Amino acid sequence: MFIKDYISKDYPAFSRRDSIEEASEVAKDFGYSHVFIVSKGVFLGGLSQSFLEDSPEGKLDSLNIHYERFAIIEDSSILDSIKLFHTFNANVIPVISKEEKYLGYISCDDIFNEFSKYPLFSENGAILTIQTTGLHYSMTEISQIVESNNAKIYGTFISAIKEDSIEITLKISNENLSSIDETFERYGYNVVNKHYDDEKEELLKDRFGFFQKFLEI
């Protein structure tokens, strides 16, 4: 699950002397949101394709005050990339070394293709959202409730945090769902939402939002 295992190199980085028009066209041809600028192998920053398209003709160096300094270090987990994709509205992220040497890039599609292999997405199951107070919230207890009913947890994330309550969404196997509902309620949890069909495709429709919540665990 380390970034270095997913680095691609076929998308070219640009020098400061390259033209804005060329960089914009290459990004458009590849279908990527950003281009990356390097100098002597060192990462300088990125520029969005939409920004380049609206910029006057010239060299990339003329836009240096607009360089976006976002990148991910090669030894990071692929989970760390999700926040960058979301924060910078990007579908491609530069990968650098600790010395800020440019190593290549990772794409949104590659990362989520990897995630789609995980049981959280690949397994059929039920989706359950439960509500409790912040003081009552315990992942240990939640796991015990599910497992005591001979079911399995495929994944969980915090759906909402309010002043007086917290909502936790679970994807679980389909066994003994009625018993699981009853057990949660007996332990003081309120079941606020449940889907007993496989919701894999629906979950994947809003992948960024889902993983932002998933990473809060």
Secondary structure, 3 states (H helix, E strand, C coil): CEHHHHCECCCCCECCCCEHHHHHHHHHHHCCCEEEEEECCEEEEEEEHHHHHCCCCCEHHHHHHHCECCCEECCCEHHHHHHHHHHCCCCEEEEECCCCEEEEEEEHHHHHHHHCCCHHHHCCCEEEEEEECCCCCCHHHHHHHHHHCCCCEEEEEEEEECCCCEEEEEEECCCCHHHHHHHHHHCCCEEEEEECCCCHHHHHHCHHHHHHHHCCC
